[in-house]
Amino acid sequence: MNQCRHCRRRPANRPRRLCWNCYYAPGVRDRYPSAAQHASKQLATANVEPPPPEEPTAAQPGTPAKVTVLEQRVAAKRGLWHPDDR
């Protein structure tokens, strides 16, 4: 069995290859990133809404003009849909 990444004395029996004592010690767990398959996806899928667009667009849905407006909103890290869009 692997040794703990932090203390290197006890067997690693908790996630992040830490021992029980180090895993539950304040601040130690935060120093070692998770190697879990879905750990990075959880951060990316947090329920955080980007700010809405500043102005509505008059472009019709499905037109190249509307696609261009949506691309500009993504580049500006704004929400895609304004309440007053067509």
N, C-alpha and C positions, 0 to 999 in steps of 0.2 A: 504494500500500500504506500502511496505517496505521503511525503511529509507535508506539514502545514507550510504554506508559502510565507507566512508572517513570522512565526516563532521557530520554525524548522526543528521542533522537538517532538511534537505529538503527531499522530496520524491525521491526515486530512479526511474528515468524515462529514463535512458540510459543503454546500456549494462554494464556488470560487476557489476550491482547493484549500480551504481553511479548516483548522480544527474547531471543535466546539467552543472552546474558551475564546479564541481569537474572533470567531464569527460573531459572537454575541458581545464582545468588548466594544464600548462606544468608540466610534470613529474608524475602527480597523476595517470593517467590511467595505466602507466607502473608498478605501485606498486601492481596492482590487476590483477591477471591472468584471462584470458577469460575462462568462463565456457561453451563456445559454443561447440557443439558436434564435430565439425570438426577442432577446433583450433589446437589440437596437431597433426593432420594429415597434416595440411598445413606446419608445420615445417619439418615434415618427408619427404614430397614430394617436397621439394625445388629443383630447377634445378641446382644441384651441382654434377658435375661429379667427381668420384674418380680418382686418378691418374692411368694411365695405368700400366699394369703389366711390370715388369722390363725386362723379357725375354719371348720369344715365347715358345710354347710347340710343340713337335713333335707328341704328342698323337693324335690318330685318333678321330674325332667327334663321340660321342655316346659310347665310350669305358669306362670301369671303370677307366682307367688311366686318361682320360680327365676329368671325374667327380672329381677325386682326385685333379687334378690341379686346377679346378674351386673352390673346397672347400678351398684349400690353399689360393687362391686369395681373397676369401671372408673373410677368417680369418685375412688376412693381410690388409684388407680394401683397396684393389686395384680394378681396373676395371676388369671385367671378360674376356674381349677379347683383345688380342694383335693383331695389324695389320698383323703380320707375322705368326699367328697361322695357323695350317692346317685347 
